[in-house]
Amino acid sequence: MSLADMLEPLQRPLVTVLDTPVSWTEVLGFGSGALCVWLVARQHIANWPIGIANNVFFVLLFTQAGLYADAGLQVVFIALAAYGWWTWTHGGGPGSSSLPVRRTSRTEWTWLLAAGAVGTLSLTLLLDRATDSTVPFWDALTTALSLMATYGQCRKRLESWWLWIAADVVYVPLYVYKELYLTSLLYVGFMALCVLGLLNWRRGAASREEPLAEAAV
């Protein structure tokens, strides 16, 4: 039995939404994605293995939908998840068992924005010339924003939530256009969870900054 035969049941329609069949892949991606973001907002380490499972489901879903950059992005996400998993448990420095929430430095912003701009341009050209993508720029833009946000998430940078929100604002209409209605709904939920995550991480950053400010007085 080939890999395609093993994965075929996941691609079968489970329900119909707005006259569009929704596959097991999309449903499982919906559930694991929502759980992952909720766990990230709570700074729970289990978000990483759940996120990896979510990435696998979305590789299948996006390949079917012709969103090739987003499909490839999931493979990168799996590698970044392994890095983030390690960083959250070992990146706090000597005497610390966890990584604290910090704000993104000016230097990090400079590198992130430059990498995002170059990545968006390069991917747009690649998708336009080498694939049959009908949305090369938007596919490339969401890919770049997601990678920037994931880097910040791996390092527990507070502003990574703003990057996720920006990506979700584009993702929602993009998935509606591709008739991935359940996934589009998922990303509406992601935006709400991102706001929750931003508020939770902001409190964490503030609680860390207060003792430092008192010590400096």
C-alpha positions as CSV (number, residue, x, y, z in Angstrom):
1,M,0.0,0.0,0.0
2,S,1.4,3.4,-1.0
3,L,1.5,6.5,1.1
4,A,-1.1,8.1,-1.1
5,D,-3.4,5.1,-0.4
6,M,-2.9,5.5,3.3
7,L,-3.7,9.2,3.3
8,E,-6.7,9.0,0.9
9,P,-9.2,8.5,3.7
10,L,-8.2,11.8,5.3
11,Q,-9.0,13.6,2.0
12,R,-12.6,12.2,1.9
13,P,-15.4,14.7,2.6
14,L,-16.7,14.6,6.1
15,V,-19.3,17.4,6.1
16,T,-20.6,20.0,3.6
17,V,-20.3,23.7,4.5
18,L,-21.9,26.3,2.1
19,D,-22.2,23.6,-0.6
20,T,-18.5,22.8,-0.3
21,P,-17.3,19.4,1.0
22,V,-15.0,19.6,4.0
23,S,-12.4,16.8,4.4
24,W,-11.1,15.0,7.5
25,T,-7.8,16.8,6.9
26,E,-9.4,20.2,7.2
27,V,-11.4,19.2,10.3
28,L,-8.3,17.7,12.0
29,G,-6.3,20.8,11.1
30,F,-9.1,23.0,12.6
31,G,-9.0,21.1,15.9
32,S,-5.3,20.8,16.3
33,G,-4.6,24.3,15.2
34,A,-7.1,25.8,17.7
35,L,-5.7,23.7,20.5
36,C,-2.1,24.7,19.6
37,V,-2.7,28.4,19.6
38,W,-4.6,28.2,22.9
39,L,-1.6,26.3,24.5
40,V,0.8,28.9,23.1
41,A,-1.3,31.7,24.7
42,R,-1.0,29.9,28.0
43,Q,2.8,29.3,27.4
44,H,2.2,25.6,27.7
45,I,5.0,23.4,26.3
46,A,2.6,20.9,24.8
47,N,1.8,23.5,22.0
48,W,4.9,22.2,20.1
49,P,3.9,18.6,19.6
50,I,0.3,19.5,18.9
51,G,1.6,22.2,16.4
52,I,3.7,19.6,14.6
53,A,0.6,17.4,14.1
54,N,-1.3,20.5,12.9
55,N,1.5,21.2,10.3
56,V,1.2,17.7,8.9
57,F,-2.5,18.0,8.3
58,F,-2.0,21.4,6.6
59,V,0.7,20.1,4.3
60,L,-2.0,17.8,2.8
61,L,-4.7,20.4,2.8
62,F,-2.7,23.2,1.2
63,T,-1.2,21.0,-1.4
64,Q,-4.6,20.0,-2.5
65,A,-5.7,23.7,-2.6
66,G,-2.7,24.8,-4.7
67,L,-1.3,26.9,-1.9
68,Y,2.2,25.6,-2.4
69,A,4.1,28.2,-0.4
70,D,1.8,27.6,2.6
71,A,2.3,23.8,2.2
72,G,6.1,24.3,2.1
73,L,5.8,26.6,5.1
74,Q,4.4,23.8,7.2
75,V,7.6,21.8,6.6
76,V,9.6,24.8,7.9
77,F,7.2,25.1,10.8
78,I,8.0,21.5,11.8
79,A,11.7,22.3,12.0
80,L,11.0,25.6,13.8
81,A,8.7,23.7,16.3
82,A,11.6,21.4,17.2
83,Y,13.8,24.5,17.7
84,G,11.1,26.3,19.7
85,W,10.4,23.2,21.9
86,W,14.1,23.1,22.8
87,T,14.4,26.9,23.3
88,W,11.3,27.1,25.6
89,T,12.9,24.4,27.9
90,H,16.6,25.3,27.6
91,G,16.8,28.9,26.5
92,G,16.2,30.7,29.8
93,G,19.9,30.8,30.6
94,P,21.8,29.4,33.6
95,G,19.6,28.7,36.6
96,S,16.4,29.0,34.6
97,S,14.2,26.1,33.4
98,S,12.1,28.2,31.1
99,L,12.3,31.0,28.6
100,P,10.8,34.4,29.8
101,V,8.7,36.6,27.6
102,R,10.7,39.6,26.2
103,R,10.1,42.5,23.9
104,T,11.6,42.4,20.4
105,S,14.7,44.6,20.1
106,R,15.3,47.2,17.5
107,T,18.0,45.1,15.9
108,E,15.7,42.1,15.7
109,W,13.0,44.2,14.1
110,T,15.4,45.4,11.5
111,W,16.4,41.9,10.6
112,L,12.9,40.5,10.7
113,L,11.5,43.3,8.4
114,A,14.3,43.0,5.9
115,A,14.0,39.2,5.8
116,G,10.2,39.5,5.5
117,A,10.5,41.9,2.5
118,V,13.1,39.8,0.7
119,G,11.2,36.6,1.4
120,T,7.9,38.0,0.1
121,L,9.4,39.3,-3.1
122,S,11.4,36.1,-3.7
123,L,8.5,33.8,-3.1
124,T,6.1,35.8,-5.2
125,L,8.5,35.5,-8.2
126,L,9.0,31.8,-7.6
127,L,5.3,31.0,-7.2
128,D,4.4,33.1,-10.2
129,R,6.9,31.5,-12.5
130,A,7.3,28.0,-11.2
131,T,3.7,27.0,-10.1
132,D,0.1,27.4,-11.2
133,S,-0.7,29.5,-8.1
134,T,-3.5,32.0,-8.6
135,V,-2.5,34.1,-5.6
136,P,1.3,34.2,-5.6
137,F,1.8,37.5,-3.8
138,W,-0.8,36.8,-1.0
139,D,0.6,33.2,-0.6
140,A,4.1,34.6,-0.3
141,L,3.1,37.5,2.1
142,T,1.3,35.1,4.5
143,T,4.3,32.8,4.4
144,A,6.8,35.5,5.2
145,L,4.6,36.9,8.0
146,S,4.1,33.5,9.5
147,L,7.8,32.7,9.5
148,M,8.5,36.1,11.2
149,A,5.9,35.4,13.8
150,T,7.1,31.8,14.4
151,Y,10.6,33.0,15.0
152,G,9.3,35.5,17.6
153,Q,7.2,32.7,19.2
154,C,10.2,30.4,19.4
155,R,12.1,33.2,21.2
156,K,9.0,34.3,23.3
157,R,9.0,37.8,21.8
158,L,5.8,39.6,22.8
159,E,5.4,41.3,19.4
160,S,5.2,38.0,17.6
161,W,1.4,38.1,18.3
162,W,1.0,41.3,16.3
163,L,2.7,39.5,13.4
164,W,0.3,36.6,13.7
165,I,-2.7,38.9,13.8
166,A,-1.4,40.7,10.6
167,A,-1.0,37.3,8.9
168,D,-4.5,36.2,10.0
169,V,-6.0,39.3,8.5
170,V,-4.8,38.2,5.1
171,Y,-5.3,34.4,5.7
172,V,-9.1,34.7,6.3
173,P,-10.2,36.2,2.9
174,L,-7.5,34.1,1.2
175,Y,-9.0,30.9,2.4
176,V,-12.5,32.1,1.6
177,Y,-11.3,32.7,-1.9
178,K,-9.9,29.2,-2.1
179,E,-13.2,27.8,-0.7
180,L,-11.5,26.5,2.5
181,Y,-14.4,27.8,4.6
182,L,-13.7,25.8,7.8
183,T,-10.0,26.8,7.7
184,S,-11.1,30.5,7.2
185,L,-13.3,30.2,10.2
186,L,-10.4,28.6,12.1
187,Y,-8.3,31.7,11.4
188,V,-11.0,34.0,12.7
189,G,-10.7,32.0,15.9
190,F,-6.9,32.3,15.7
191,M,-7.2,36.1,15.7
192,A,-9.2,36.0,18.9
193,L,-6.7,33.6,20.5
194,C,-3.9,35.9,19.3
195,V,-5.4,38.8,21.2
196,L,-5.7,36.5,24.3
197,G,-2.1,35.4,23.8
198,L,-0.9,39.0,23.4
199,L,-2.6,40.0,26.7
200,N,-1.3,37.0,28.6
201,W,2.3,37.5,27.3
202,R,2.1,41.2,27.9
203,R,1.3,40.5,31.6
204,G,4.2,38.1,31.7
205,A,6.6,40.7,30.2
206,A,5.3,43.4,32.6
207,S,5.8,41.2,35.7
208,R,9.3,40.5,34.6
209,E,10.1,44.2,33.9
210,E,8.8,45.5,37.2
211,P,11.5,43.8,39.4
212,L,14.1,45.0,37.0
213,A,12.9,48.6,37.2
214,E,12.8,48.4,41.0
215,A,16.3,47.0,41.1
216,A,17.6,49.9,38.9
217,V,16.2,52.5,41.3
